[in-house]
Amino acid sequence: MFSDNSKEEAQSKLLLLYIFDKFEIPITNNQITDFIMENDLINYFILQQFLSELVNTSLLEYSNNEEHYYYLITEKGKDTLNYFKDRLPNKLLDKLDQSIHKTKKILLKETQISANYKKRSKNDYLVELKVVENDIILIDLKLDVVSNKQAKIICDNWKNKAQDIYGEIIKLLID
């Protein structure tokens, strides 16, 4: 028979698989750590250990895109979750579903709209703006501006108005 400790460990790992499965999008280490800590589910150090173990057993994949490393649940992870999911308390899953739904909306917005700038010389800043939808780059815009202040304002405005600006650009180009 399993000890209580190994039962808790298995349940925590199943919980992580459940969370990754429900998010359905790539999640960075910072994002999953924030989510786990905000919901007071697993101690930070144990979380990092479990993530590593889930990757080593091919239940999670740890990959990178152009900018970030992220986790995704694998088919093996989904199969394992489906087989053992009934061992997770329904009350906890219901609570998690609500929290995941809310957090996923925020994460999607963060991953789909990006705005960054970097200094190239004394009075030259490159602003890079992007909107991505379903892994398709809708717009990738680079602007040269003369001050840090301008670059910051443009980035802030882009994060709040990117969809409207994109729509206006398309409208202007089609008319």
N, C-alpha and C positions, 0 to 999 in steps of 0.2 A: 504494500500500500504506500501511497505518497505521504510525505510529511506535510504538515500545514504550510510550511515555508515553500515547498516546491509547488503546492497547489496555488498559493498566492502568486508565485512567480509565473506559473502557466497562465493564470487568469489575467495577470497584468499584460503579458505578451499577447494574449487573445484580444484584450481590450485595445492594445495598440493596433493590431491588425484590423479590428473593427473600425477604429478611427480613420485609418488610412483608406479603408474600403469606402467608408461613407463620404470622405472628402472628395474622392474621385479625381483629384488633381495632384500634381507633384507638390510636395511640401518640403520646405527647407528645414534644416535642423533647428534654426531659430524659431520658425513658425510652429513646429510641433512642440518644441520645448515651452514656448509661451502658452500654447493651448493647454498642455498638460499641467503646467504650473498654475494657470488661471483657474482651472477646474480642480486643482488639488488632488490629482489622481496618483502620481508616482513621484517619488523623490528624484531630484535632478540627476544624481550620480547613478542611481539604479536605472533611470530612463536611458541614459547614454549607454550603459552596459547592455540593456535589453535591445536597443536599436542596433547595436553592433552585432549581437547574437542573432537577431532576426535577419540581418543582411548575410551573415556567415552561413546561415541555414537556408538561404535563398527564399525566405518568406517575404522579405522586402528587397528592393533593388535600390542601390545608392548610385545615382548617375549625375552627370552634369550637362547643362546646356551652355549657351554662350557666357552666361554671367554667374550662375549659381550651381551648387550641388544640391540635390534634392532626393527625397525618398518617394518611392512608389510601391504599392503592394503588387506582388507577382501573382501569377496564376496559382502557383503552389501555395502562396499565402492565402488566396481567396478560397481554395479548396480546403485548407486547414481550418480557416474561419468557419466555413459552412458546416464542416463536420462537427466542430466543437462549440459553435455559437450558443447553443442551448445552456451552456455552463455559465453564461454571463447573466447577471440579474436584469430582468426586464425593466425595473424601475431605473436602474443606472443607464441602460441603453436609451430609454425615453428622454432622460435628462441630457444625455450626450447628443442625441439627435437634434434637439433644440439648439444647443450650444454650437454644434458643428454647422448647422444651417446658417446661423448668424455669422460665424467666423468665416465660413466659405465665401459668403457674399463679399466680405471685406478683402479677403485674400485674392479673389478673382479680380476685384477692382485694382488692387495693388499690382497684380501680375500683368494685367492687360493695358494699363496706362503707365508709361514710365517717362520720367523727365530728369535729366542730369546735365550738369555743365562742368567744364574744366577750363582752367586758365591756360592759354597758349603763350601769351606774352603779356607785357605790361598792360596794354589796353585792348586785349583781344581774348574773348571768352567764346568757347564753342558750346552751344546749347544743343543737346540731342533729345528729341521728343519722339515718342513712339506710341502707337496703339496696335495691340495684337488681339485678334479674336480667333479662338480655336486653332492656335498655332499658325495663323496666317497674319502676316504683317499688313495691316490696312494702310498705315502711313508711318513713314520713318523720315523725320524732318530734322535737318541740321541748320542751325542759324549761327552767324557770327554777330556778337554784340560787343560793345565797348566797355561795359562795366560789370562788376560782380553783382551790383544791385539790379541791373536790367536782367541779367541771367537768372537770378533768384526769383524775380517777379514773374518772368516768363514761365519758369518751371512750376511755380505755385499755381499760376493761372491755368496751365496746361492740365495739371492734375485735377482741377475742378471743372474745366470746360472742354476737355479733349473731344468728347463725342460731338458737342455742338460745333466746335471749330472744324472737325473733320467733315461734318455734314455741310457746313458752309463752303468749304474748299471744293467739295464734290459738286455742289450746286453751282458755284462760280465757273467751274471747268466745263460743266455740261451745258450751261446756258449760252 
